[in-house]
Amino acid sequence: MTLSPFEEYASDPDMTLSRITELLGARLTIAATPKQTERPLQRSQVHWMLIFR
């Protein structure tokens, strides 16, 4: 069974915000808009998701 990045973050005390961002970046991106191209998640966005989850 593969853990989700959030479950891995919660279960591993040595998991850093940078590492969770890397894990999520392999699965998630910010959608493209008419003015901006698709891009990977940023650390600050992952931090926000973890705080307000």
GROMACS elastic network, one bead per residue, 0.5 to 0.9 nm:
[ bonds ]
;  ai    aj funct       b0    kb
    3     6     6  0.78820   500
    3     7     6  0.57825   500
    3     8     6  0.58245   500
    4     7     6  0.51796   500
    4     8     6  0.61322   500
    4     9     6  0.85377   500
    4    24     6  0.89837   500
    5     8     6  0.50093   500
    5     9     6  0.60575   500
    5    10     6  0.86307   500
    5    20     6  0.63294   500
    5    21     6  0.88018   500
    5    23     6  0.62093   500
    5    24     6  0.64219   500
    6     9     6  0.50140   500
    6    10     6  0.62269   500
    6    11     6  0.86728   500
    6    20     6  0.77538   500
    6    24     6  0.88215   500
    6    50     6  0.80930   500
    7    10     6  0.50581   500
    7    11     6  0.61147   500
    7    12     6  0.85508   500
    8    11     6  0.51896   500
    8    12     6  0.59473   500
    8    15     6  0.78287   500
    8    20     6  0.83162   500
    9    12     6  0.55628   500
    9    13     6  0.75286   500
    9    14     6  0.85018   500
    9    15     6  0.57005   500
    9    16     6  0.78171   500
    9    17     6  0.84700   500
    9    19     6  0.88706   500
    9    20     6  0.66605   500
   10    13     6  0.73759   500
   10    15     6  0.82894   500
   11    15     6  0.84967   500
   12    15     6  0.54431   500
   13    16     6  0.83825   500
   15    18     6  0.83399   500
   15    19     6  0.64251   500
   15    20     6  0.70167   500
   16    19     6  0.51779   500
   16    20     6  0.63685   500
   16    21     6  0.85894   500
   17    20     6  0.52028   500
   17    21     6  0.61215   500
   17    22     6  0.86855   500
   17    43     6  0.69154   500
   17    46     6  0.76384   500
   17    47     6  0.70871   500
   18    21     6  0.50632   500
   18    22     6  0.63469   500
   18    23     6  0.88299   500
   18    43     6  0.65088   500
   19    22     6  0.50297   500
   19    23     6  0.63153   500
   19    24     6  0.86746   500
   20    23     6  0.50001   500
   20    24     6  0.61072   500
   20    25     6  0.83380   500
   20    43     6  0.86552   500
   20    46     6  0.78223   500
   21    24     6  0.51697   500
   21    25     6  0.58286   500
   21    26     6  0.86857   500
   21    41     6  0.70012   500
   21    42     6  0.70203   500
   21    43     6  0.58517   500
   21    45     6  0.88252   500
   21    46     6  0.62420   500
   21    47     6  0.86851   500
   22    26     6  0.65253   500
   22    41     6  0.86717   500
   22    43     6  0.89208   500
   23    26     6  0.55452   500
   23    27     6  0.71985   500
   23    28     6  0.89585   500
   24    27     6  0.52265   500
   24    28     6  0.57009   500
   24    29     6  0.83952   500
   24    40     6  0.88581   500
   24    41     6  0.75352   500
   24    46     6  0.82800   500
   25    28     6  0.51984   500
   25    29     6  0.64130   500
   25    40     6  0.56988   500
   25    41     6  0.58086   500
   25    42     6  0.83901   500
   26    29     6  0.81908   500
   26    40     6  0.84201   500
   28    40     6  0.69362   500
   28    41     6  0.69434   500
   29    32     6  0.88861   500
   29    38     6  0.66750   500
   29    39     6  0.56055   500
   29    41     6  0.55900   500
   30    37     6  0.86131   500
   30    38     6  0.56161   500
   30    39     6  0.52591   500
   30    40     6  0.59022   500
   30    41     6  0.62002   500
   31    36     6  0.87050   500
   31    37     6  0.75263   500
   31    38     6  0.50215   500
   31    39     6  0.70787   500
   31    40     6  0.89363   500
   32    35     6  0.78951   500
   32    36     6  0.57151   500
   32    39     6  0.74142   500
   33    36     6  0.50829   500
   33    37     6  0.63799   500
   33    38     6  0.75253   500
   34    37     6  0.77889   500
   36    39     6  0.85032   500
   39    42     6  0.88345   500
   41    44     6  0.83929   500
   41    45     6  0.64586   500
   41    46     6  0.70383   500
   42    45     6  0.53109   500
   42    46     6  0.65284   500
   42    47     6  0.87617   500
   43    46     6  0.51759   500
   43    47     6  0.61443   500
   43    48     6  0.86394   500
   44    48     6  0.61921   500
   44    49     6  0.87076   500
   45    48     6  0.50677   500
   45    49     6  0.62989   500
   45    50     6  0.87721   500
   46    49     6  0.50226   500
   46    50     6  0.62806   500
   46    51     6  0.86902   500
   47    50     6  0.52111   500
   47    51     6  0.62647   500
   47    52     6  0.86889   500
   48    51     6  0.51937   500
   48    52     6  0.60946   500
   48    53     6  0.81886   500
   49    52     6  0.53713   500
   49    53     6  0.55548   500
   50    53     6  0.53180   500
